[in-house]
Amino acid sequence: MSQKGQTIYPCREFWKITSNYDLKVLYGLDVHHRGQITLFKELVRFANQILGDEIISKLNFIQNV
């Protein structure tokens, strides 16, 4: 998804395609922006809402990194 050439993150279309393959995936925060660290739980909920349960349930997340 883009608006005037900018990609919106997390990009639902990217994760939808990714969920169709047996890949190990990891998504998280941009640690270069300190504000994202303090809002971690809220941002995870936001990302999960964008992606949706159908996509998330098909992803093979890397755990214990």
N, CA, C and O atoms as a Maestro MAE file, in Angstrom:
{
 s_m_m2io_version
 :::
 2.0.0
}

f_m_ct {
 s_m_title
 :::
 protein
 m_atom[260] {
  # First column is atom index #
  i_m_mmod_type
  r_m_x_coord
  r_m_y_coord
  r_m_z_coord
  i_m_residue_number
  s_m_chain_name
  s_m_pdb_residue_name
  s_m_pdb_atom_name
  i_m_atomic_number
  :::
  1 25 0.851 -1.160 0.000 1 A "MET " " N  " 7
  2 3 0.000 0.000 0.000 1 A "MET " " CA " 6
  3 2 0.900 1.227 0.000 1 A "MET " " C  " 6
  4 15 1.915 1.249 0.697 1 A "MET " " O  " 8
  5 25 0.550 2.224 -0.756 2 A "SER " " N  " 7
  6 3 1.362 3.431 -0.749 2 A "SER " " CA " 6
  7 2 0.478 4.655 -0.889 2 A "SER " " C  " 6
  8 15 -0.629 4.594 -1.423 2 A "SER " " O  " 8
  9 25 0.984 5.734 -0.408 3 A "GLN " " N  " 7
  10 3 0.333 7.019 -0.567 3 A "GLN " " CA " 6
  11 2 1.387 7.974 -1.092 3 A "GLN " " C  " 6
  12 15 2.364 8.268 -0.404 3 A "GLN " " O  " 8
  13 25 1.190 8.461 -2.310 4 A "LYS " " N  " 7
  14 3 2.127 9.381 -2.927 4 A "LYS " " CA " 6
  15 2 3.551 8.844 -2.884 4 A "LYS " " C  " 6
  16 15 4.483 9.569 -2.535 4 A "LYS " " O  " 8
  17 25 3.720 7.555 -3.246 5 A "GLY " " N  " 7
  18 3 5.038 6.955 -3.336 5 A "GLY " " CA " 6
  19 2 5.614 6.449 -2.038 5 A "GLY " " C  " 6
  20 15 6.731 5.932 -2.031 5 A "GLY " " O  " 8
  21 25 4.890 6.577 -0.925 6 A "GLN " " N  " 7
  22 3 5.402 6.093 0.349 6 A "GLN " " CA " 6
  23 2 4.706 4.794 0.728 6 A "GLN " " C  " 6
  24 15 3.495 4.651 0.557 6 A "GLN " " O  " 8
  25 25 5.481 3.852 1.242 7 A "THR " " N  " 7
  26 3 4.925 2.588 1.699 7 A "THR " " CA " 6
  27 2 4.469 2.726 3.139 7 A "THR " " C  " 6
  28 15 5.168 3.313 3.966 7 A "THR " " O  " 8
  29 25 3.315 2.193 3.434 8 A "ILE " " N  " 7
  30 3 2.781 2.188 4.794 8 A "ILE " " CA " 6
  31 2 3.262 0.902 5.473 8 A "ILE " " C  " 6
  32 15 3.133 -0.185 4.910 8 A "ILE " " O  " 8
  33 25 3.808 1.028 6.668 9 A "TYR " " N  " 7
  34 3 4.308 -0.134 7.404 9 A "TYR " " CA " 6
  35 2 3.457 -0.382 8.625 9 A "TYR " " C  " 6
  36 15 3.028 0.573 9.273 9 A "TYR " " O  " 8
  37 25 3.196 -1.634 8.961 10 A "PRO " " N  " 7
  38 3 3.596 -2.800 8.181 10 A "PRO " " CA " 6
  39 2 2.763 -2.898 6.906 10 A "PRO " " C  " 6
  40 15 1.582 -2.549 6.887 10 A "PRO " " O  " 8
  41 25 3.392 -3.370 5.864 11 A "CYS " " N  " 7
  42 3 2.751 -3.468 4.552 11 A "CYS " " CA " 6
  43 2 1.965 -4.785 4.476 11 A "CYS " " C  " 6
  44 15 2.544 -5.859 4.313 11 A "CYS " " O  " 8
  45 25 0.651 -4.678 4.596 12 A "ARG " " N  " 7
  46 3 -0.213 -5.862 4.618 12 A "ARG " " CA " 6
  47 2 -0.018 -6.727 3.373 12 A "ARG " " C  " 6
  48 15 0.002 -7.954 3.476 12 A "ARG " " O  " 8
  49 25 0.123 -6.119 2.217 13 A "GLU " " N  " 7
  50 3 0.280 -6.868 0.966 13 A "GLU " " CA " 6
  51 2 1.536 -7.732 0.995 13 A "GLU " " C  " 6
  52 15 1.514 -8.880 0.549 13 A "GLU " " O  " 8
  53 25 2.642 -7.177 1.523 14 A "PHE " " N  " 7
  54 3 3.889 -7.933 1.626 14 A "PHE " " CA " 6
  55 2 3.704 -9.159 2.516 14 A "PHE " " C  " 6
  56 15 4.089 -10.266 2.140 14 A "PHE " " O  " 8
  57 25 3.106 -8.961 3.712 15 A "TRP " " N  " 7
  58 3 2.937 -10.060 4.656 15 A "TRP " " CA " 6
  59 2 1.923 -11.080 4.151 15 A "TRP " " C  " 6
  60 15 2.029 -12.263 4.473 15 A "TRP " " O  " 8
  61 25 0.954 -10.647 3.374 16 A "LYS " " N  " 7
  62 3 -0.008 -11.586 2.792 16 A "LYS " " CA " 6
  63 2 0.705 -12.534 1.828 16 A "LYS " " C  " 6
  64 15 0.471 -13.743 1.854 16 A "LYS " " O  " 8
  65 25 1.568 -11.988 0.983 17 A "ILE " " N  " 7
  66 3 2.347 -12.820 0.057 17 A "ILE " " CA " 6
  67 2 3.274 -13.741 0.845 17 A "ILE " " C  " 6
  68 15 3.357 -14.936 0.559 17 A "ILE " " O  " 8
  69 25 3.966 -13.189 1.830 18 A "THR " " N  " 7
  70 3 4.901 -13.959 2.641 18 A "THR " " CA " 6
  71 2 4.208 -15.127 3.331 18 A "THR " " C  " 6
  72 15 4.793 -16.202 3.466 18 A "THR " " O  " 8
  73 25 2.974 -14.927 3.766 19 A "SER " " N  " 7
  74 3 2.258 -15.974 4.502 19 A "SER " " CA " 6
  75 2 1.939 -17.192 3.642 19 A "SER " " C  " 6
  76 15 1.545 -18.231 4.173 19 A "SER " " O  " 8
  77 25 2.100 -17.086 2.340 20 A "ASN " " N  " 7
  78 3 1.825 -18.202 1.441 20 A "ASN " " CA " 6
  79 2 3.022 -19.131 1.264 20 A "ASN " " C  " 6
  80 15 2.920 -20.133 0.556 20 A "ASN " " O  " 8
  81 25 4.150 -18.819 1.892 21 A "TYR " " N  " 7
  82 3 5.365 -19.607 1.752 21 A "TYR " " CA " 6
  83 2 5.835 -20.092 3.123 21 A "TYR " " C  " 6
  84 15 5.543 -19.472 4.145 21 A "TYR " " O  " 8
  85 25 6.554 -21.193 3.131 22 A "ASP " " N  " 7
  86 3 7.077 -21.750 4.381 22 A "ASP " " CA " 6
  87 2 8.396 -21.045 4.717 22 A "ASP " " C  " 6
  88 15 9.478 -21.608 4.547 22 A "ASP " " O  " 8
  89 25 8.282 -19.813 5.193 23 A "LEU " " N  " 7
  90 3 9.448 -19.004 5.543 23 A "LEU " " CA " 6
  91 2 9.438 -18.723 7.033 23 A "LEU " " C  " 6
  92 15 8.376 -18.637 7.650 23 A "LEU " " O  " 8
  93 25 10.620 -18.580 7.607 24 A "LYS " " N  " 7
  94 3 10.695 -18.094 8.982 24 A "LYS " " CA " 6
  95 2 10.712 -16.578 8.906 24 A "LYS " " C  " 6
  96 15 11.487 -16.003 8.141 24 A "LYS " " O  " 8
  97 25 9.866 -15.927 9.688 25 A "VAL " " N  " 7
  98 3 9.746 -14.474 9.607 25 A "VAL " " CA " 6
  99 2 9.932 -13.820 10.979 25 A "VAL " " C  " 6
  100 15 9.775 -14.452 12.024 25 A "VAL " " O  " 8
  101 25 10.265 -12.563 10.933 26 A "LEU " " N  " 7
  102 3 10.451 -11.753 12.117 26 A "LEU " " CA " 6
  103 2 10.011 -10.348 11.770 26 A "LEU " " C  " 6
  104 15 10.441 -9.805 10.753 26 A "LEU " " O  " 8
  105 25 9.170 -9.749 12.585 27 A "TYR " " N  " 7
  106 3 8.888 -8.337 12.407 27 A "TYR " " CA " 6
  107 2 8.909 -7.673 13.759 27 A "TYR " " C  " 6
  108 15 8.590 -8.284 14.779 27 A "TYR " " O  " 8
  109 25 9.286 -6.421 13.751 28 A "GLY " " N  " 7
  110 3 9.426 -5.732 15.017 28 A "GLY " " CA " 6
  111 2 9.422 -4.232 14.834 28 A "GLY " " C  " 6
  112 15 8.672 -3.693 14.019 28 A "GLY " " O  " 8
  113 25 10.258 -3.567 15.592 29 A "LEU " " N  " 7
  114 3 10.281 -2.115 15.633 29 A "LEU " " CA " 6
  115 2 11.576 -1.565 15.060 29 A "LEU " " C  " 6
  116 15 12.584 -2.266 14.978 29 A "LEU " " O  " 8
  117 25 11.534 -0.312 14.670 30 A "ASP " " N  " 7
  118 3 12.735 0.396 14.235 30 A "ASP " " CA " 6
  119 2 13.396 0.972 15.478 30 A "ASP " " C  " 6
  120 15 12.979 2.010 15.989 30 A "ASP " " O  " 8
  121 25 14.419 0.299 15.954 31 A "VAL " " N  " 7
  122 3 15.042 0.712 17.213 31 A "VAL " " CA " 6
  123 2 15.817 2.024 17.085 31 A "VAL " " C  " 6
  124 15 16.320 2.543 18.081 31 A "VAL " " O  " 8
  125 25 15.915 2.555 15.887 32 A "HIS " " N  " 7
  126 3 16.552 3.859 15.707 32 A "HIS " " CA " 6
  127 2 15.656 4.985 16.218 32 A "HIS " " C  " 6
  128 15 16.113 6.110 16.420 32 A "HIS " " O  " 8
  129 25 14.385 4.674 16.423 33 A "HIS " " N  " 7
  130 3 13.424 5.656 16.910 33 A "HIS " " CA " 6
  131 2 12.996 5.276 18.325 33 A "HIS " " C  " 6
  132 15 12.130 4.422 18.513 33 A "HIS " " O  " 8
  133 25 13.605 5.912 19.303 34 A "ARG " " N  " 7
  134 3 13.404 5.577 20.715 34 A "ARG " " CA " 6
  135 2 11.924 5.544 21.123 34 A "ARG " " C  " 6
  136 15 11.528 4.730 21.958 34 A "ARG " " O  " 8
  137 25 11.123 6.415 20.544 35 A "GLY " " N  " 7
  138 3 9.705 6.464 20.874 35 A "GLY " " CA " 6
  139 2 8.985 5.158 20.580 35 A "GLY " " C  " 6
  140 15 8.019 4.813 21.259 35 A "GLY " " O  " 8
  141 25 9.454 4.424 19.563 36 A "GLN " " N  " 7
  142 3 8.822 3.148 19.233 36 A "GLN " " CA " 6
  143 2 9.069 2.107 20.320 36 A "GLN " " C  " 6
  144 15 8.229 1.237 20.552 36 A "GLN " " O  " 8
  145 25 10.211 2.194 20.980 37 A "ILE " " N  " 7
  146 3 10.528 1.236 22.032 37 A "ILE " " CA " 6
  147 2 9.560 1.419 23.208 37 A "ILE " " C  " 6
  148 15 9.068 0.439 23.768 37 A "ILE " " O  " 8
  149 25 9.295 2.658 23.575 38 A "THR " " N  " 7
  150 3 8.407 2.914 24.709 38 A "THR " " CA " 6
  151 2 6.952 2.573 24.392 38 A "THR " " C  " 6
  152 15 6.162 2.328 25.304 38 A "THR " " O  " 8
  153 25 6.594 2.555 23.116 39 A "LEU " " N  " 7
  154 3 5.222 2.243 22.696 39 A "LEU " " CA " 6
  155 2 5.102 0.819 22.151 39 A "LEU " " C  " 6
  156 15 4.174 0.515 21.401 39 A "LEU " " O  " 8
  157 25 6.039 -0.051 22.529 40 A "PHE " " N  " 7
  158 3 6.143 -1.392 21.957 40 A "PHE " " CA " 6
  159 2 4.812 -2.142 21.904 40 A "PHE " " C  " 6
  160 15 4.394 -2.570 20.828 40 A "PHE " " O  " 8
  161 25 4.145 -2.309 23.038 41 A "LYS " " N  " 7
  162 3 2.913 -3.108 23.070 41 A "LYS " " CA " 6
  163 2 1.817 -2.504 22.207 41 A "LYS " " C  " 6
  164 15 1.091 -3.223 21.521 41 A "LYS " " O  " 8
  165 25 1.701 -1.190 22.241 42 A "GLU " " N  " 7
  166 3 0.689 -0.513 21.424 42 A "GLU " " CA " 6
  167 2 0.983 -0.694 19.935 42 A "GLU " " C  " 6
  168 15 0.062 -0.911 19.147 42 A "GLU " " O  " 8
  169 25 2.236 -0.609 19.548 43 A "LEU " " N  " 7
  170 3 2.611 -0.758 18.139 43 A "LEU " " CA " 6
  171 2 2.430 -2.191 17.648 43 A "LEU " " C  " 6
  172 15 2.064 -2.403 16.492 43 A "LEU " " O  " 8
  173 25 2.677 -3.166 18.501 44 A "VAL " " N  " 7
  174 3 2.438 -4.565 18.127 44 A "VAL " " CA " 6
  175 2 0.946 -4.789 17.886 44 A "VAL " " C  " 6
  176 15 0.565 -5.433 16.908 44 A "VAL " " O  " 8
  177 25 0.107 -4.261 18.768 45 A "ARG " " N  " 7
  178 3 -1.352 -4.379 18.569 45 A "ARG " " CA " 6
  179 2 -1.780 -3.717 17.253 45 A "ARG " " C  " 6
  180 15 -2.599 -4.264 16.515 45 A "ARG " " O  " 8
  181 25 -1.221 -2.546 16.970 46 A "PHE " " N  " 7
  182 3 -1.522 -1.829 15.731 46 A "PHE " " CA " 6
  183 2 -1.116 -2.659 14.513 46 A "PHE " " C  " 6
  184 15 -1.889 -2.792 13.564 46 A "PHE " " O  " 8
  185 25 0.099 -3.218 14.542 47 A "ALA " " N  " 7
  186 3 0.579 -4.046 13.427 47 A "ALA " " CA " 6
  187 2 -0.308 -5.269 13.253 47 A "ALA " " C  " 6
  188 15 -0.646 -5.637 12.127 47 A "ALA " " O  " 8
  189 25 -0.685 -5.898 14.350 48 A "ASN " " N  " 7
  190 3 -1.546 -7.077 14.273 48 A "ASN " " CA " 6
  191 2 -2.915 -6.745 13.690 48 A "ASN " " C  " 6
  192 15 -3.492 -7.558 12.968 48 A "ASN " " O  " 8
  193 25 -3.434 -5.572 13.991 49 A "GLN " " N  " 7
  194 3 -4.721 -5.153 13.415 49 A "GLN " " CA " 6
  195 2 -4.600 -4.976 11.914 49 A "GLN " " C  " 6
  196 15 -5.502 -5.364 11.172 49 A "GLN " " O  " 8
  197 25 -3.502 -4.398 11.456 50 A "ILE " " N  " 7
  198 3 -3.300 -4.180 10.023 50 A "ILE " " CA " 6
  199 2 -3.178 -5.520 9.295 50 A "ILE " " C  " 6
  200 15 -3.794 -5.726 8.249 50 A "ILE " " O  " 8
  201 25 -2.382 -6.421 9.856 51 A "LEU " " N  " 7
  202 3 -2.156 -7.701 9.185 51 A "LEU " " CA " 6
  203 2 -3.364 -8.616 9.272 51 A "LEU " " C  " 6
  204 15 -3.705 -9.281 8.294 51 A "LEU " " O  " 8
  205 25 -4.010 -8.660 10.409 52 A "GLY " " N  " 7
  206 3 -5.178 -9.511 10.583 52 A "GLY " " CA " 6
  207 2 -4.816 -10.927 10.988 52 A "GLY " " C  " 6
  208 15 -3.725 -11.417 10.695 52 A "GLY " " O  " 8
  209 25 -5.751 -11.576 11.667 53 A "ASP " " N  " 7
  210 3 -5.528 -12.924 12.193 53 A "ASP " " CA " 6
  211 2 -5.252 -13.953 11.102 53 A "ASP " " C  " 6
  212 15 -4.450 -14.865 11.305 53 A "ASP " " O  " 8
  213 25 -5.899 -13.821 9.956 54 A "GLU " " N  " 7
  214 3 -5.722 -14.802 8.880 54 A "GLU " " CA " 6
  215 2 -4.272 -14.857 8.426 54 A "GLU " " C  " 6
  216 15 -3.716 -15.941 8.248 54 A "GLU " " O  " 8
  217 25 -3.658 -13.700 8.238 55 A "ILE " " N  " 7
  218 3 -2.260 -13.650 7.803 55 A "ILE " " CA " 6
  219 2 -1.340 -14.080 8.938 55 A "ILE " " C  " 6
  220 15 -0.453 -14.908 8.734 55 A "ILE " " O  " 8
  221 25 -1.540 -13.533 10.123 56 A "ILE " " N  " 7
  222 3 -0.668 -13.845 11.262 56 A "ILE " " CA " 6
  223 2 -0.665 -15.339 11.563 56 A "ILE " " C  " 6
  224 15 0.385 -15.900 11.878 56 A "ILE " " O  " 8
  225 25 -1.805 -15.982 11.474 57 A "SER " " N  " 7
  226 3 -1.890 -17.408 11.799 57 A "SER " " CA " 6
  227 2 -1.100 -18.271 10.814 57 A "SER " " C  " 6
  228 15 -0.735 -19.399 11.147 57 A "SER " " O  " 8
  229 25 -0.831 -17.766 9.619 58 A "LYS " " N  " 7
  230 3 -0.091 -18.524 8.612 58 A "LYS " " CA " 6
  231 2 1.411 -18.249 8.642 58 A "LYS " " C  " 6
  232 15 2.178 -18.951 7.982 58 A "LYS " " O  " 8
  233 25 1.840 -17.241 9.396 59 A "LEU " " N  " 7
  234 3 3.256 -16.897 9.432 59 A "LEU " " CA " 6
  235 2 4.007 -17.787 10.415 59 A "LEU " " C  " 6
  236 15 3.481 -18.153 11.466 59 A "LEU " " O  " 8
  237 25 5.235 -18.127 10.062 60 A "ASN " " N  " 7
  238 3 6.107 -18.968 10.879 60 A "ASN " " CA " 6
  239 2 7.146 -18.051 11.557 60 A "ASN " " C  " 6
  240 15 8.250 -17.866 11.046 60 A "ASN " " O  " 8
  241 25 6.774 -17.491 12.701 61 A "PHE " " N  " 7
  242 3 7.622 -16.502 13.365 61 A "PHE " " CA " 6
  243 2 8.849 -17.129 14.001 61 A "PHE " " C  " 6
  244 15 8.773 -18.208 14.587 61 A "PHE " " O  " 8
  245 25 9.981 -16.444 13.881 62 A "ILE " " N  " 7
  246 3 11.196 -16.820 14.593 62 A "ILE " " CA " 6
  247 2 10.970 -16.493 16.054 62 A "ILE " " C  " 6
  248 15 10.470 -15.416 16.379 62 A "ILE " " O  " 8
  249 25 11.328 -17.400 16.930 63 A "GLN " " N  " 7
  250 3 11.098 -17.177 18.355 63 A "GLN " " CA " 6
  251 2 12.426 -17.235 19.111 63 A "GLN " " C  " 6
  252 15 13.389 -17.853 18.657 63 A "GLN " " O  " 8
  253 25 12.454 -16.595 20.243 64 A "ASN " " N  " 7
  254 3 13.617 -16.616 21.132 64 A "ASN " " CA " 6
  255 2 14.886 -16.099 20.467 64 A "ASN " " C  " 6
  256 15 15.921 -16.765 20.495 64 A "ASN " " O  " 8
  257 25 14.809 -14.936 19.879 65 A "VAL " " N  " 7
  258 3 15.970 -14.339 19.216 65 A "VAL " " CA " 6
  259 2 16.813 -13.623 20.228 65 A "VAL " " C  " 6
  260 15 17.843 -13.048 19.878 65 A "VAL " " O  " 8
  :::
 }
 m_bond[259] {
  # First column is bond index #
  i_m_from
  i_m_to
  i_m_order
  :::
  1 1 2 1
  2 2 3 1
  3 3 4 2
  4 3 5 1
  5 5 6 1
  6 6 7 1
  7 7 8 2
  8 7 9 1
  9 9 10 1
  10 10 11 1
  11 11 12 2
  12 11 13 1
  13 13 14 1
  14 14 15 1
  15 15 16 2
  16 15 17 1
  17 17 18 1
  18 18 19 1
  19 19 20 2
  20 19 21 1
  21 21 22 1
  22 22 23 1
  23 23 24 2
  24 23 25 1
  25 25 26 1
  26 26 27 1
  27 27 28 2
  28 27 29 1
  29 29 30 1
  30 30 31 1
  31 31 32 2
  32 31 33 1
  33 33 34 1
  34 34 35 1
  35 35 36 2
  36 35 37 1
  37 37 38 1
  38 38 39 1
  39 39 40 2
  40 39 41 1
  41 41 42 1
  42 42 43 1
  43 43 44 2
  44 43 45 1
  45 45 46 1
  46 46 47 1
  47 47 48 2
  48 47 49 1
  49 49 50 1
  50 50 51 1
  51 51 52 2
  52 51 53 1
  53 53 54 1
  54 54 55 1
  55 55 56 2
  56 55 57 1
  57 57 58 1
  58 58 59 1
  59 59 60 2
  60 59 61 1
  61 61 62 1
  62 62 63 1
  63 63 64 2
  64 63 65 1
  65 65 66 1
  66 66 67 1
  67 67 68 2
  68 67 69 1
  69 69 70 1
  70 70 71 1
  71 71 72 2
  72 71 73 1
  73 73 74 1
  74 74 75 1
  75 75 76 2
  76 75 77 1
  77 77 78 1
  78 78 79 1
  79 79 80 2
  80 79 81 1
  81 81 82 1
  82 82 83 1
  83 83 84 2
  84 83 85 1
  85 85 86 1
  86 86 87 1
  87 87 88 2
  88 87 89 1
  89 89 90 1
  90 90 91 1
  91 91 92 2
  92 91 93 1
  93 93 94 1
  94 94 95 1
  95 95 96 2
  96 95 97 1
  97 97 98 1
  98 98 99 1
  99 99 100 2
  100 99 101 1
  101 101 102 1
  102 102 103 1
  103 103 104 2
  104 103 105 1
  105 105 106 1
  106 106 107 1
  107 107 108 2
  108 107 109 1
  109 109 110 1
  110 110 111 1
  111 111 112 2
  112 111 113 1
  113 113 114 1
  114 114 115 1
  115 115 116 2
  116 115 117 1
  117 117 118 1
  118 118 119 1
  119 119 120 2
  120 119 121 1
  121 121 122 1
  122 122 123 1
  123 123 124 2
  124 123 125 1
  125 125 126 1
  126 126 127 1
  127 127 128 2
  128 127 129 1
  129 129 130 1
  130 130 131 1
  131 131 132 2
  132 131 133 1
  133 133 134 1
  134 134 135 1
  135 135 136 2
  136 135 137 1
  137 137 138 1
  138 138 139 1
  139 139 140 2
  140 139 141 1
  141 141 142 1
  142 142 143 1
  143 143 144 2
  144 143 145 1
  145 145 146 1
  146 146 147 1
  147 147 148 2
  148 147 149 1
  149 149 150 1
  150 150 151 1
  151 151 152 2
  152 151 153 1
  153 153 154 1
  154 154 155 1
  155 155 156 2
  156 155 157 1
  157 157 158 1
  158 158 159 1
  159 159 160 2
  160 159 161 1
  161 161 162 1
  162 162 163 1
  163 163 164 2
  164 163 165 1
  165 165 166 1
  166 166 167 1
  167 167 168 2
  168 167 169 1
  169 169 170 1
  170 170 171 1
  171 171 172 2
  172 171 173 1
  173 173 174 1
  174 174 175 1
  175 175 176 2
  176 175 177 1
  177 177 178 1
  178 178 179 1
  179 179 180 2
  180 179 181 1
  181 181 182 1
  182 182 183 1
  183 183 184 2
  184 183 185 1
  185 185 186 1
  186 186 187 1
  187 187 188 2
  188 187 189 1
  189 189 190 1
  190 190 191 1
  191 191 192 2
  192 191 193 1
  193 193 194 1
  194 194 195 1
  195 195 196 2
  196 195 197 1
  197 197 198 1
  198 198 199 1
  199 199 200 2
  200 199 201 1
  201 201 202 1
  202 202 203 1
  203 203 204 2
  204 203 205 1
  205 205 206 1
  206 206 207 1
  207 207 208 2
  208 207 209 1
  209 209 210 1
  210 210 211 1
  211 211 212 2
  212 211 213 1
  213 213 214 1
  214 214 215 1
  215 215 216 2
  216 215 217 1
  217 217 218 1
  218 218 219 1
  219 219 220 2
  220 219 221 1
  221 221 222 1
  222 222 223 1
  223 223 224 2
  224 223 225 1
  225 225 226 1
  226 226 227 1
  227 227 228 2
  228 227 229 1
  229 229 230 1
  230 230 231 1
  231 231 232 2
  232 231 233 1
  233 233 234 1
  234 234 235 1
  235 235 236 2
  236 235 237 1
  237 237 238 1
  238 238 239 1
  239 239 240 2
  240 239 241 1
  241 241 242 1
  242 242 243 1
  243 243 244 2
  244 243 245 1
  245 245 246 1
  246 246 247 1
  247 247 248 2
  248 247 249 1
  249 249 250 1
  250 250 251 1
  251 251 252 2
  252 251 253 1
  253 253 254 1
  254 254 255 1
  255 255 256 2
  256 255 257 1
  257 257 258 1
  258 258 259 1
  259 259 260 2
  :::
 }
}
